[in-house]
Amino acid sequence: MGRMKRHQLDAEERQRQATCLGDIADSGVDVFCWCNRCGHNAVIETARLMAELGPGFPVPEIGAKMRCSSCGSKDVATRPSWPSLGQVTRHD
Ligand SMILES: [Zn+2]
C-alpha cells in the first residue's frame, strides 16, 4: 500500500514540474528556444506549436523536435518565456 502511494506521489510531482503548452497558452506566454551550440535564440508563438503538437505537450520536450535555424544543431532547449526570466514586459 505504502509503495503504491509513493509511486502515485512521484507521478504527480513529475506532472507538476512539466509545464504543458496548454498551461502557458492560458497565461499568454510564448515558448523561448535556445541553441546550446551557437547560442541562437528565438521566441515561438505558443498557438503555433499547440496547433502542431497539442495542448498537452510538455514545453521542455519541444526542444527535441526543433533544429537551430542558425547552425542546424538539434541541441535546442525550450522553456516558457515568462516575462520575469528575460524581456521585461509590462501590461497596465
Ligand atoms: Zn545553433
PDB file of the backbone (N, CA, C, O) and the ligand in Angstrom, with CONECT records:
HET     ZN  A 101       1
ATOM      1  N   MET A   1       0.837  -1.212   0.000  1.00  0.00           N
ATOM      2  CA  MET A   1       0.000   0.000   0.000  1.00  0.00           C
ATOM      3  C   MET A   1       0.872   1.263   0.000  1.00  0.00           C
ATOM      4  O   MET A   1       0.707   2.164  -0.823  1.00  0.00           O
ATOM      5  N   GLY A   2       1.807   1.288   0.962  1.00  0.00           N
ATOM      6  CA  GLY A   2       2.663   2.468   1.062  1.00  0.00           C
ATOM      7  C   GLY A   2       3.433   2.713  -0.226  1.00  0.00           C
ATOM      8  O   GLY A   2       3.638   3.850  -0.648  1.00  0.00           O
ATOM      9  N   ARG A   3       3.846   1.628  -0.825  1.00  0.00           N
ATOM     10  CA  ARG A   3       4.639   1.743  -2.033  1.00  0.00           C
ATOM     11  C   ARG A   3       3.813   2.320  -3.199  1.00  0.00           C
ATOM     12  O   ARG A   3       4.298   3.128  -3.991  1.00  0.00           O
ATOM     13  N   MET A   4       2.557   1.874  -3.269  1.00  0.00           N
ATOM     14  CA  MET A   4       1.696   2.380  -4.335  1.00  0.00           C
ATOM     15  C   MET A   4       1.469   3.880  -4.202  1.00  0.00           C
ATOM     16  O   MET A   4       1.466   4.630  -5.179  1.00  0.00           O
ATOM     17  N   LYS A   5       1.279   4.282  -2.947  1.00  0.00           N
ATOM     18  CA  LYS A   5       1.011   5.694  -2.719  1.00  0.00           C
ATOM     19  C   LYS A   5       2.246   6.523  -3.106  1.00  0.00           C
ATOM     20  O   LYS A   5       2.143   7.593  -3.706  1.00  0.00           O
ATOM     21  N   ARG A   6       3.395   5.994  -2.745  1.00  0.00           N
ATOM     22  CA  ARG A   6       4.648   6.671  -3.060  1.00  0.00           C
ATOM     23  C   ARG A   6       4.765   6.867  -4.581  1.00  0.00           C
ATOM     24  O   ARG A   6       5.143   7.934  -5.065  1.00  0.00           O
ATOM     25  N   HIS A   7       4.433   5.819  -5.295  1.00  0.00           N
ATOM     26  CA  HIS A   7       4.526   5.858  -6.745  1.00  0.00           C
ATOM     27  C   HIS A   7       3.613   6.943  -7.314  1.00  0.00           C
ATOM     28  O   HIS A   7       3.980   7.680  -8.229  1.00  0.00           O
ATOM     29  N   GLN A   8       2.434   7.013  -6.751  1.00  0.00           N
ATOM     30  CA  GLN A   8       1.464   7.992  -7.237  1.00  0.00           C
ATOM     31  C   GLN A   8       1.960   9.418  -6.982  1.00  0.00           C
ATOM     32  O   GLN A   8       1.798  10.307  -7.817  1.00  0.00           O
ATOM     33  N   LEU A   9       2.566   9.610  -5.812  1.00  0.00           N
ATOM     34  CA  LEU A   9       3.071  10.937  -5.485  1.00  0.00           C
ATOM     35  C   LEU A   9       4.180  11.347  -6.451  1.00  0.00           C
ATOM     36  O   LEU A   9       4.259  12.505  -6.863  1.00  0.00           O
ATOM     37  N   ASP A  10       5.032  10.392  -6.805  1.00  0.00           N
ATOM     38  CA  ASP A  10       6.103  10.685  -7.748  1.00  0.00           C
ATOM     39  C   ASP A  10       5.525  11.137  -9.086  1.00  0.00           C
ATOM     40  O   ASP A  10       6.018  12.086  -9.696  1.00  0.00           O
ATOM     41  N   ALA A  11       4.495  10.461  -9.526  1.00  0.00           N
ATOM     42  CA  ALA A  11       3.870  10.791 -10.801  1.00  0.00           C
ATOM     43  C   ALA A  11       3.283  12.199 -10.756  1.00  0.00           C
ATOM     44  O   ALA A  11       3.383  12.965 -11.714  1.00  0.00           O
ATOM     45  N   GLU A  12       2.670  12.515  -9.623  1.00  0.00           N
ATOM     46  CA  GLU A  12       2.082  13.853  -9.504  1.00  0.00           C
ATOM     47  C   GLU A  12       3.170  14.921  -9.502  1.00  0.00           C
ATOM     48  O   GLU A  12       3.001  16.005 -10.062  1.00  0.00           O
ATOM     49  N   GLU A  13       4.266  14.599  -8.873  1.00  0.00           N
ATOM     50  CA  GLU A  13       5.395  15.540  -8.812  1.00  0.00           C
ATOM     51  C   GLU A  13       5.918  15.834 -10.213  1.00  0.00           C
ATOM     52  O   GLU A  13       6.182  16.985 -10.560  1.00  0.00           O
ATOM     53  N   ARG A  14       6.063  14.788 -11.007  1.00  0.00           N
ATOM     54  CA  ARG A  14       6.535  14.966 -12.380  1.00  0.00           C
ATOM     55  C   ARG A  14       5.583  15.828 -13.183  1.00  0.00           C
ATOM     56  O   ARG A  14       5.997  16.694 -13.953  1.00  0.00           O
ATOM     57  N   GLN A  15       4.303  15.573 -12.987  1.00  0.00           N
ATOM     58  CA  GLN A  15       3.299  16.303 -13.744  1.00  0.00           C
ATOM     59  C   GLN A  15       3.342  17.793 -13.410  1.00  0.00           C
ATOM     60  O   GLN A  15       3.156  18.647 -14.276  1.00  0.00           O
ATOM     61  N   ARG A  16       3.595  18.082 -12.130  1.00  0.00           N
ATOM     62  CA  ARG A  16       3.612  19.463 -11.692  1.00  0.00           C
ATOM     63  C   ARG A  16       4.810  20.188 -12.307  1.00  0.00           C
ATOM     64  O   ARG A  16       4.735  21.380 -12.606  1.00  0.00           O
ATOM     65  N   GLN A  17       5.902  19.471 -12.491  1.00  0.00           N
ATOM     66  CA  GLN A  17       7.107  20.118 -12.988  1.00  0.00           C
ATOM     67  C   GLN A  17       7.049  20.372 -14.485  1.00  0.00           C
ATOM     68  O   GLN A  17       7.609  21.355 -14.969  1.00  0.00           O
ATOM     69  N   ALA A  18       6.380  19.500 -15.222  1.00  0.00           N
ATOM     70  CA  ALA A  18       6.341  19.667 -16.670  1.00  0.00           C
ATOM     71  C   ALA A  18       5.228  20.616 -17.065  1.00  0.00           C
ATOM     72  O   ALA A  18       4.048  20.276 -16.974  1.00  0.00           O
ATOM     73  N   THR A  19       5.603  21.793 -17.500  1.00  0.00           N
ATOM     74  CA  THR A  19       4.622  22.754 -17.973  1.00  0.00           C
ATOM     75  C   THR A  19       4.238  22.402 -19.404  1.00  0.00           C
ATOM     76  O   THR A  19       5.103  22.205 -20.257  1.00  0.00           O
ATOM     77  N   CYS A  20       2.938  22.324 -19.660  1.00  0.00           N
ATOM     78  CA  CYS A  20       2.481  21.964 -20.999  1.00  0.00           C
ATOM     79  C   CYS A  20       2.088  23.205 -21.789  1.00  0.00           C
ATOM     80  O   CYS A  20       1.870  24.282 -21.232  1.00  0.00           O
ATOM     81  N   LEU A  21       2.005  23.023 -23.094  1.00  0.00           N
ATOM     82  CA  LEU A  21       1.651  24.137 -23.984  1.00  0.00           C
ATOM     83  C   LEU A  21       0.328  24.782 -23.593  1.00  0.00           C
ATOM     84  O   LEU A  21       0.186  26.004 -23.643  1.00  0.00           O
ATOM     85  N   GLY A  22      -0.639  23.955 -23.204  1.00  0.00           N
ATOM     86  CA  GLY A  22      -1.950  24.478 -22.823  1.00  0.00           C
ATOM     87  C   GLY A  22      -1.876  25.404 -21.620  1.00  0.00           C
ATOM     88  O   GLY A  22      -2.606  26.393 -21.536  1.00  0.00           O
ATOM     89  N   ASP A  23      -0.967  25.067 -20.669  1.00  0.00           N
ATOM     90  CA  ASP A  23      -0.817  25.879 -19.462  1.00  0.00           C
ATOM     91  C   ASP A  23      -0.326  27.282 -19.788  1.00  0.00           C
ATOM     92  O   ASP A  23      -0.874  28.272 -19.302  1.00  0.00           O
ATOM     93  N   ILE A  24       0.720  27.359 -20.622  1.00  0.00           N
ATOM     94  CA  ILE A  24       1.280  28.682 -20.898  1.00  0.00           C
ATOM     95  C   ILE A  24       0.415  29.453 -21.888  1.00  0.00           C
ATOM     96  O   ILE A  24       0.445  30.683 -21.917  1.00  0.00           O
ATOM     97  N   ALA A  25      -0.357  28.727 -22.702  1.00  0.00           N
ATOM     98  CA  ALA A  25      -1.282  29.410 -23.609  1.00  0.00           C
ATOM     99  C   ALA A  25      -2.316  30.184 -22.791  1.00  0.00           C
ATOM    100  O   ALA A  25      -2.704  31.297 -23.144  1.00  0.00           O
ATOM    101  N   ASP A  26      -2.753  29.565 -21.683  1.00  0.00           N
ATOM    102  CA  ASP A  26      -3.719  30.218 -20.796  1.00  0.00           C
ATOM    103  C   ASP A  26      -3.144  31.498 -20.202  1.00  0.00           C
ATOM    104  O   ASP A  26      -3.868  32.465 -19.964  1.00  0.00           O
ATOM    105  N   SER A  27      -1.815  31.494 -19.961  1.00  0.00           N
ATOM    106  CA  SER A  27      -1.170  32.654 -19.353  1.00  0.00           C
ATOM    107  C   SER A  27      -0.701  33.663 -20.390  1.00  0.00           C
ATOM    108  O   SER A  27      -0.168  34.715 -20.037  1.00  0.00           O
ATOM    109  N   GLY A  28      -0.895  33.350 -21.672  1.00  0.00           N
ATOM    110  CA  GLY A  28      -0.461  34.255 -22.733  1.00  0.00           C
ATOM    111  C   GLY A  28       1.047  34.295 -22.888  1.00  0.00           C
ATOM    112  O   GLY A  28       1.603  35.297 -23.338  1.00  0.00           O
ATOM    113  N   VAL A  29       1.722  33.190 -22.511  1.00  0.00           N
ATOM    114  CA  VAL A  29       3.179  33.124 -22.570  1.00  0.00           C
ATOM    115  C   VAL A  29       3.610  32.306 -23.784  1.00  0.00           C
ATOM    116  O   VAL A  29       3.026  31.261 -24.069  1.00  0.00           O
ATOM    117  N   ASP A  30       4.636  32.781 -24.505  1.00  0.00           N
ATOM    118  CA  ASP A  30       5.157  32.049 -25.657  1.00  0.00           C
ATOM    119  C   ASP A  30       6.318  31.145 -25.246  1.00  0.00           C
ATOM    120  O   ASP A  30       6.694  31.110 -24.074  1.00  0.00           O
ATOM    121  N   VAL A  31       6.882  30.419 -26.202  1.00  0.00           N
ATOM    122  CA  VAL A  31       7.960  29.469 -25.912  1.00  0.00           C
ATOM    123  C   VAL A  31       9.307  30.050 -26.345  1.00  0.00           C
ATOM    124  O   VAL A  31       9.487  30.474 -27.487  1.00  0.00           O
ATOM    125  N   PHE A  32      10.245  30.056 -25.399  1.00  0.00           N
ATOM    126  CA  PHE A  32      11.590  30.559 -25.655  1.00  0.00           C
ATOM    127  C   PHE A  32      12.496  29.395 -26.014  1.00  0.00           C
ATOM    128  O   PHE A  32      12.570  28.419 -25.268  1.00  0.00           O
ATOM    129  N   CYS A  33      13.195  29.483 -27.158  1.00  0.00           N
ATOM    130  CA  CYS A  33      14.089  28.413 -27.613  1.00  0.00           C
ATOM    131  C   CYS A  33      15.525  28.916 -27.587  1.00  0.00           C
ATOM    132  O   CYS A  33      15.802  30.077 -27.888  1.00  0.00           O
ATOM    133  N   TRP A  34      16.421  28.027 -27.224  1.00  0.00           N
ATOM    134  CA  TRP A  34      17.827  28.400 -27.093  1.00  0.00           C
ATOM    135  C   TRP A  34      18.680  27.284 -27.674  1.00  0.00           C
ATOM    136  O   TRP A  34      18.526  26.124 -27.290  1.00  0.00           O
ATOM    137  N   CYS A  35      19.587  27.623 -28.606  1.00  0.00           N
ATOM    138  CA  CYS A  35      20.502  26.633 -29.165  1.00  0.00           C
ATOM    139  C   CYS A  35      21.717  26.503 -28.260  1.00  0.00           C
ATOM    140  O   CYS A  35      22.411  27.486 -28.000  1.00  0.00           O
ATOM    141  N   ASN A  36      21.977  25.280 -27.775  1.00  0.00           N
ATOM    142  CA  ASN A  36      23.105  25.068 -26.866  1.00  0.00           C
ATOM    143  C   ASN A  36      24.444  25.113 -27.591  1.00  0.00           C
ATOM    144  O   ASN A  36      25.485  25.233 -26.944  1.00  0.00           O
ATOM    145  N   ARG A  37      24.441  25.019 -28.911  1.00  0.00           N
ATOM    146  CA  ARG A  37      25.696  25.013 -29.638  1.00  0.00           C
ATOM    147  C   ARG A  37      26.159  26.421 -29.987  1.00  0.00           C
ATOM    148  O   ARG A  37      27.312  26.775 -29.741  1.00  0.00           O
ATOM    149  N   CYS A  38      25.268  27.227 -30.557  1.00  0.00           N
ATOM    150  CA  CYS A  38      25.711  28.538 -31.026  1.00  0.00           C
ATOM    151  C   CYS A  38      25.076  29.697 -30.263  1.00  0.00           C
ATOM    152  O   CYS A  38      25.449  30.852 -30.470  1.00  0.00           O
ATOM    153  N   GLY A  39      24.125  29.403 -29.387  1.00  0.00           N
ATOM    154  CA  GLY A  39      23.534  30.463 -28.583  1.00  0.00           C
ATOM    155  C   GLY A  39      22.399  31.210 -29.270  1.00  0.00           C
ATOM    156  O   GLY A  39      21.824  32.135 -28.697  1.00  0.00           O
ATOM    157  N   HIS A  40      22.074  30.809 -30.503  1.00  0.00           N
ATOM    158  CA  HIS A  40      20.951  31.416 -31.213  1.00  0.00           C
ATOM    159  C   HIS A  40      19.671  31.203 -30.403  1.00  0.00           C
ATOM    160  O   HIS A  40      19.453  30.115 -29.871  1.00  0.00           O
ATOM    161  N   ASN A  41      18.843  32.208 -30.308  1.00  0.00           N
ATOM    162  CA  ASN A  41      17.594  32.030 -29.562  1.00  0.00           C
ATOM    163  C   ASN A  41      16.436  32.720 -30.247  1.00  0.00           C
ATOM    164  O   ASN A  41      16.622  33.654 -31.027  1.00  0.00           O
ATOM    165  N   ALA A  42      15.252  32.255 -29.949  1.00  0.00           N
ATOM    166  CA  ALA A  42      14.056  32.778 -30.584  1.00  0.00           C
ATOM    167  C   ALA A  42      12.845  32.507 -29.711  1.00  0.00           C
ATOM    168  O   ALA A  42      12.861  31.618 -28.859  1.00  0.00           O
ATOM    169  N   VAL A  43      11.808  33.276 -29.930  1.00  0.00           N
ATOM    170  CA  VAL A  43      10.547  33.048 -29.238  1.00  0.00           C
ATOM    171  C   VAL A  43       9.525  32.591 -30.266  1.00  0.00           C
ATOM    172  O   VAL A  43       9.329  33.244 -31.291  1.00  0.00           O
ATOM    173  N   ILE A  44       8.880  31.476 -29.989  1.00  0.00           N
ATOM    174  CA  ILE A  44       7.894  30.935 -30.917  1.00  0.00           C
ATOM    175  C   ILE A  44       6.507  31.033 -30.294  1.00  0.00           C
ATOM    176  O   ILE A  44       6.319  30.762 -29.108  1.00  0.00           O
ATOM    177  N   GLU A  45       5.562  31.418 -31.102  1.00  0.00           N
ATOM    178  CA  GLU A  45       4.193  31.550 -30.615  1.00  0.00           C
ATOM    179  C   GLU A  45       3.652  30.220 -30.107  1.00  0.00           C
ATOM    180  O   GLU A  45       3.724  29.207 -30.803  1.00  0.00           O
ATOM    181  N   THR A  46       3.116  30.227 -28.905  1.00  0.00           N
ATOM    182  CA  THR A  46       2.561  29.012 -28.321  1.00  0.00           C
ATOM    183  C   THR A  46       1.410  28.461 -29.177  1.00  0.00           C
ATOM    184  O   THR A  46       1.276  27.247 -29.336  1.00  0.00           O
ATOM    185  N   ALA A  47       0.598  29.344 -29.714  1.00  0.00           N
ATOM    186  CA  ALA A  47      -0.546  28.910 -30.523  1.00  0.00           C
ATOM    187  C   ALA A  47      -0.090  28.090 -31.725  1.00  0.00           C
ATOM    188  O   ALA A  47      -0.735  27.113 -32.107  1.00  0.00           O
ATOM    189  N   ARG A  48       1.025  28.500 -32.312  1.00  0.00           N
ATOM    190  CA  ARG A  48       1.551  27.800 -33.483  1.00  0.00           C
ATOM    191  C   ARG A  48       2.012  26.384 -33.111  1.00  0.00           C
ATOM    192  O   ARG A  48       1.736  25.422 -33.827  1.00  0.00           O
ATOM    193  N   LEU A  49       2.723  26.273 -31.973  1.00  0.00           N
ATOM    194  CA  LEU A  49       3.214  24.981 -31.527  1.00  0.00           C
ATOM    195  C   LEU A  49       2.065  24.079 -31.091  1.00  0.00           C
ATOM    196  O   LEU A  49       2.081  22.869 -31.316  1.00  0.00           O
ATOM    197  N   MET A  50       1.072  24.696 -30.465  1.00  0.00           N
ATOM    198  CA  MET A  50      -0.051  23.926 -29.947  1.00  0.00           C
ATOM    199  C   MET A  50      -0.866  23.326 -31.092  1.00  0.00           C
ATOM    200  O   MET A  50      -1.403  22.226 -30.963  1.00  0.00           O
ATOM    201  N   ALA A  51      -0.960  24.045 -32.210  1.00  0.00           N
ATOM    202  CA  ALA A  51      -1.691  23.531 -33.368  1.00  0.00           C
ATOM    203  C   ALA A  51      -0.996  22.281 -33.910  1.00  0.00           C
ATOM    204  O   ALA A  51      -1.635  21.392 -34.472  1.00  0.00           O
ATOM    205  N   GLU A  52       0.324  22.235 -33.728  1.00  0.00           N
ATOM    206  CA  GLU A  52       1.098  21.136 -34.280  1.00  0.00           C
ATOM    207  C   GLU A  52       1.228  19.981 -33.286  1.00  0.00           C
ATOM    208  O   GLU A  52       1.105  18.816 -33.661  1.00  0.00           O
ATOM    209  N   LEU A  53       1.478  20.312 -32.016  1.00  0.00           N
ATOM    210  CA  LEU A  53       1.823  19.289 -31.022  1.00  0.00           C
ATOM    211  C   LEU A  53       0.701  18.983 -30.029  1.00  0.00           C
ATOM    212  O   LEU A  53       0.726  17.943 -29.371  1.00  0.00           O
ATOM    213  N   GLY A  54      -0.271  19.870 -29.918  1.00  0.00           N
ATOM    214  CA  GLY A  54      -1.368  19.658 -28.980  1.00  0.00           C
ATOM    215  C   GLY A  54      -1.111  20.334 -27.651  1.00  0.00           C
ATOM    216  O   GLY A  54       0.044  20.551 -27.285  1.00  0.00           O
ATOM    217  N   PRO A  55      -2.183  20.679 -26.905  1.00  0.00           N
ATOM    218  CA  PRO A  55      -2.051  21.431 -25.653  1.00  0.00           C
ATOM    219  C   PRO A  55      -1.400  20.644 -24.518  1.00  0.00           C
ATOM    220  O   PRO A  55      -0.939  21.245 -23.548  1.00  0.00           O
ATOM    221  N   GLY A  56      -1.351  19.313 -24.615  1.00  0.00           N
ATOM    222  CA  GLY A  56      -0.779  18.512 -23.534  1.00  0.00           C
ATOM    223  C   GLY A  56       0.706  18.243 -23.696  1.00  0.00           C
ATOM    224  O   GLY A  56       1.282  17.484 -22.916  1.00  0.00           O
ATOM    225  N   PHE A  57       1.333  18.846 -24.688  1.00  0.00           N
ATOM    226  CA  PHE A  57       2.752  18.573 -24.934  1.00  0.00           C
ATOM    227  C   PHE A  57       3.631  19.363 -23.967  1.00  0.00           C
ATOM    228  O   PHE A  57       3.489  20.582 -23.863  1.00  0.00           O
ATOM    229  N   PRO A  58       4.549  18.678 -23.248  1.00  0.00           N
ATOM    230  CA  PRO A  58       5.394  19.380 -22.263  1.00  0.00           C
ATOM    231  C   PRO A  58       6.387  20.317 -22.939  1.00  0.00           C
ATOM    232  O   PRO A  58       7.075  19.933 -23.885  1.00  0.00           O
ATOM    233  N   VAL A  59       6.451  21.546 -22.446  1.00  0.00           N
ATOM    234  CA  VAL A  59       7.323  22.562 -23.055  1.00  0.00           C
ATOM    235  C   VAL A  59       8.799  22.139 -23.110  1.00  0.00           C
ATOM    236  O   VAL A  59       9.444  22.366 -24.133  1.00  0.00           O
ATOM    237  N   PRO A  60       9.365  21.530 -22.043  1.00  0.00           N
ATOM    238  CA  PRO A  60      10.791  21.180 -22.112  1.00  0.00           C
ATOM    239  C   PRO A  60      11.118  20.131 -23.178  1.00  0.00           C
ATOM    240  O   PRO A  60      12.280  19.966 -23.550  1.00  0.00           O
ATOM    241  N   GLU A  61      10.095  19.419 -23.670  1.00  0.00           N
ATOM    242  CA  GLU A  61      10.349  18.370 -24.669  1.00  0.00           C
ATOM    243  C   GLU A  61      10.244  18.870 -26.097  1.00  0.00           C
ATOM    244  O   GLU A  61      10.538  18.136 -27.040  1.00  0.00           O
ATOM    245  N   ILE A  62       9.826  20.122 -26.258  1.00  0.00           N
ATOM    246  CA  ILE A  62       9.709  20.674 -27.609  1.00  0.00           C
ATOM    247  C   ILE A  62      11.077  20.776 -28.262  1.00  0.00           C
ATOM    248  O   ILE A  62      11.217  20.605 -29.473  1.00  0.00           O
ATOM    249  N   GLY A  63      12.101  21.062 -27.431  1.00  0.00           N
ATOM    250  CA  GLY A  63      13.461  21.216 -27.958  1.00  0.00           C
ATOM    251  C   GLY A  63      13.924  20.015 -28.751  1.00  0.00           C
ATOM    252  O   GLY A  63      14.675  20.157 -29.716  1.00  0.00           O
ATOM    253  N   ALA A  64      13.475  18.815 -28.348  1.00  0.00           N
ATOM    254  CA  ALA A  64      13.881  17.591 -29.037  1.00  0.00           C
ATOM    255  C   ALA A  64      13.348  17.555 -30.467  1.00  0.00           C
ATOM    256  O   ALA A  64      13.856  16.807 -31.303  1.00  0.00           O
ATOM    257  N   LYS A  65      12.336  18.354 -30.745  1.00  0.00           N
ATOM    258  CA  LYS A  65      11.728  18.366 -32.080  1.00  0.00           C
ATOM    259  C   LYS A  65      12.219  19.536 -32.923  1.00  0.00           C
ATOM    260  O   LYS A  65      11.853  19.671 -34.090  1.00  0.00           O
ATOM    261  N   MET A  66      13.051  20.379 -32.320  1.00  0.00           N
ATOM    262  CA  MET A  66      13.491  21.578 -33.020  1.00  0.00           C
ATOM    263  C   MET A  66      14.878  21.416 -33.597  1.00  0.00           C
ATOM    264  O   MET A  66      15.661  20.565 -33.173  1.00  0.00           O
ATOM    265  N   ARG A  67      15.162  22.265 -34.588  1.00  0.00           N
ATOM    266  CA  ARG A  67      16.506  22.336 -35.129  1.00  0.00           C
ATOM    267  C   ARG A  67      16.867  23.816 -35.226  1.00  0.00           C
ATOM    268  O   ARG A  67      16.058  24.637 -35.658  1.00  0.00           O
ATOM    269  N   CYS A  68      18.072  24.138 -34.827  1.00  0.00           N
ATOM    270  CA  CYS A  68      18.501  25.535 -34.839  1.00  0.00           C
ATOM    271  C   CYS A  68      18.494  26.070 -36.263  1.00  0.00           C
ATOM    272  O   CYS A  68      19.060  25.450 -37.163  1.00  0.00           O
ATOM    273  N   SER A  69      17.855  27.218 -36.470  1.00  0.00           N
ATOM    274  CA  SER A  69      17.771  27.781 -37.816  1.00  0.00           C
ATOM    275  C   SER A  69      19.075  28.474 -38.190  1.00  0.00           C
ATOM    276  O   SER A  69      19.265  28.871 -39.340  1.00  0.00           O
ATOM    277  N   SER A  70      19.960  28.616 -37.231  1.00  0.00           N
ATOM    278  CA  SER A  70      21.222  29.305 -37.489  1.00  0.00           C
ATOM    279  C   SER A  70      22.352  28.329 -37.814  1.00  0.00           C
ATOM    280  O   SER A  70      23.054  28.507 -38.809  1.00  0.00           O
ATOM    281  N   CYS A  71      22.537  27.285 -36.973  1.00  0.00           N
ATOM    282  CA  CYS A  71      23.675  26.377 -37.196  1.00  0.00           C
ATOM    283  C   CYS A  71      23.228  24.956 -37.528  1.00  0.00           C
ATOM    284  O   CYS A  71      24.065  24.112 -37.850  1.00  0.00           O
ATOM    285  N   GLY A  72      21.929  24.676 -37.456  1.00  0.00           N
ATOM    286  CA  GLY A  72      21.440  23.348 -37.817  1.00  0.00           C
ATOM    287  C   GLY A  72      21.523  22.326 -36.704  1.00  0.00           C
ATOM    288  O   GLY A  72      21.155  21.169 -36.907  1.00  0.00           O
ATOM    289  N   SER A  73      22.003  22.725 -35.515  1.00  0.00           N
ATOM    290  CA  SER A  73      22.125  21.804 -34.383  1.00  0.00           C
ATOM    291  C   SER A  73      20.748  21.381 -33.873  1.00  0.00           C
ATOM    292  O   SER A  73      19.782  22.141 -33.929  1.00  0.00           O
ATOM    293  N   LYS A  74      20.689  20.147 -33.374  1.00  0.00           N
ATOM    294  CA  LYS A  74      19.436  19.687 -32.768  1.00  0.00           C
ATOM    295  C   LYS A  74      19.493  19.789 -31.253  1.00  0.00           C
ATOM    296  O   LYS A  74      18.580  19.340 -30.561  1.00  0.00           O
ATOM    297  N   ASP A  75      20.565  20.380 -30.736  1.00  0.00           N
ATOM    298  CA  ASP A  75      20.725  20.550 -29.295  1.00  0.00           C
ATOM    299  C   ASP A  75      20.054  21.857 -28.872  1.00  0.00           C
ATOM    300  O   ASP A  75      20.715  22.855 -28.586  1.00  0.00           O
ATOM    301  N   VAL A  76      18.727  21.820 -28.842  1.00  0.00           N
ATOM    302  CA  VAL A  76      17.942  23.019 -28.579  1.00  0.00           C
ATOM    303  C   VAL A  76      17.156  22.858 -27.282  1.00  0.00           C
ATOM    304  O   VAL A  76      16.496  21.841 -27.071  1.00  0.00           O
ATOM    305  N   ALA A  77      17.229  23.857 -26.424  1.00  0.00           N
ATOM    306  CA  ALA A  77      16.478  23.844 -25.171  1.00  0.00           C
ATOM    307  C   ALA A  77      15.266  24.756 -25.289  1.00  0.00           C
ATOM    308  O   ALA A  77      15.323  25.790 -25.954  1.00  0.00           O
ATOM    309  N   THR A  78      14.173  24.373 -24.647  1.00  0.00           N
ATOM    310  CA  THR A  78      12.972  25.199 -24.700  1.00  0.00           C
ATOM    311  C   THR A  78      12.415  25.384 -23.297  1.00  0.00           C
ATOM    312  O   THR A  78      12.484  24.480 -22.465  1.00  0.00           O
ATOM    313  N   ARG A  79      11.870  26.547 -23.049  1.00  0.00           N
ATOM    314  CA  ARG A  79      11.198  26.798 -21.781  1.00  0.00           C
ATOM    315  C   ARG A  79      10.160  27.896 -22.004  1.00  0.00           C
ATOM    316  O   ARG A  79      10.237  28.645 -22.977  1.00  0.00           O
ATOM    317  N   PRO A  80       9.189  27.984 -21.094  1.00  0.00           N
ATOM    318  CA  PRO A  80       8.210  29.067 -21.231  1.00  0.00           C
ATOM    319  C   PRO A  80       8.900  30.415 -21.136  1.00  0.00           C
ATOM    320  O   PRO A  80       9.795  30.599 -20.311  1.00  0.00           O
ATOM    321  N   SER A  81       8.496  31.347 -21.963  1.00  0.00           N
ATOM    322  CA  SER A  81       9.116  32.659 -21.981  1.00  0.00           C
ATOM    323  C   SER A  81       8.461  33.579 -20.959  1.00  0.00           C
ATOM    324  O   SER A  81       7.884  34.609 -21.306  1.00  0.00           O
ATOM    325  N   TRP A  82       8.564  33.179 -19.673  1.00  0.00           N
ATOM    326  CA  TRP A  82       7.970  34.003 -18.616  1.00  0.00           C
ATOM    327  C   TRP A  82       8.592  35.389 -18.638  1.00  0.00           C
ATOM    328  O   TRP A  82       9.810  35.505 -18.765  1.00  0.00           O
ATOM    329  N   PRO A  83       7.796  36.437 -18.519  1.00  0.00           N
ATOM    330  CA  PRO A  83       8.336  37.807 -18.570  1.00  0.00           C
ATOM    331  C   PRO A  83       9.399  38.058 -17.507  1.00  0.00           C
ATOM    332  O   PRO A  83      10.292  38.878 -17.719  1.00  0.00           O
ATOM    333  N   SER A  84       9.322  37.374 -16.373  1.00  0.00           N
ATOM    334  CA  SER A  84      10.266  37.623 -15.280  1.00  0.00           C
ATOM    335  C   SER A  84      11.636  37.031 -15.568  1.00  0.00           C
ATOM    336  O   SER A  84      12.596  37.345 -14.865  1.00  0.00           O
ATOM    337  N   LEU A  85      11.751  36.180 -16.588  1.00  0.00           N
ATOM    338  CA  LEU A  85      13.012  35.498 -16.858  1.00  0.00           C
ATOM    339  C   LEU A  85      13.684  35.990 -18.129  1.00  0.00           C
ATOM    340  O   LEU A  85      14.433  35.232 -18.747  1.00  0.00           O
ATOM    341  N   GLY A  86      13.454  37.189 -18.531  1.00  0.00           N
ATOM    342  CA  GLY A  86      14.093  37.635 -19.751  1.00  0.00           C
ATOM    343  C   GLY A  86      13.660  39.045 -20.054  1.00  0.00           C
ATOM    344  O   GLY A  86      13.931  39.978 -19.298  1.00  0.00           O
ATOM    345  N   GLN A  87      12.976  39.186 -21.182  1.00  0.00           N
ATOM    346  CA  GLN A  87      12.496  40.506 -21.530  1.00  0.00           C
ATOM    347  C   GLN A  87      11.535  40.970 -20.446  1.00  0.00           C
ATOM    348  O   GLN A  87      10.748  40.187 -19.916  1.00  0.00           O
ATOM    349  N   VAL A  88      11.611  42.219 -20.136  1.00  0.00           N
ATOM    350  CA  VAL A  88      10.672  42.753 -19.157  1.00  0.00           C
ATOM    351  C   VAL A  88       9.507  43.391 -19.920  1.00  0.00           C
ATOM    352  O   VAL A  88       9.669  44.387 -20.626  1.00  0.00           O
ATOM    353  N   THR A  89       8.367  42.802 -19.758  1.00  0.00           N
ATOM    354  CA  THR A  89       7.189  43.373 -20.407  1.00  0.00           C
ATOM    355  C   THR A  89       6.217  43.803 -19.336  1.00  0.00           C
ATOM    356  O   THR A  89       6.237  43.295 -18.216  1.00  0.00           O
ATOM    357  N   ARG A  90       5.395  44.714 -19.681  1.00  0.00           N
ATOM    358  CA  ARG A  90       4.502  45.260 -18.672  1.00  0.00           C
ATOM    359  C   ARG A  90       3.134  45.498 -19.283  1.00  0.00           C
ATOM    360  O   ARG A  90       3.003  46.067 -20.366  1.00  0.00           O
ATOM    361  N   HIS A  91       2.145  45.059 -18.577  1.00  0.00           N
ATOM    362  CA  HIS A  91       0.768  45.285 -19.043  1.00  0.00           C
ATOM    363  C   HIS A  91       0.012  46.068 -17.994  1.00  0.00           C
ATOM    364  O   HIS A  91      -0.234  45.577 -16.893  1.00  0.00           O
ATOM    365  N   ASP A  92      -0.350  47.265 -18.333  1.00  0.00           N
ATOM    366  CA  ASP A  92      -1.100  48.082 -17.367  1.00  0.00           C
ATOM    367  C   ASP A  92      -2.596  47.952 -17.587  1.00  0.00           C
ATOM    368  O   ASP A  92      -3.382  48.568 -16.868  1.00  0.00           O
TER     369      ASP A  92
HETATM  370 ZN    ZN A 101      22.579  26.991 -33.330  1.00  0.00          ZN2+
END
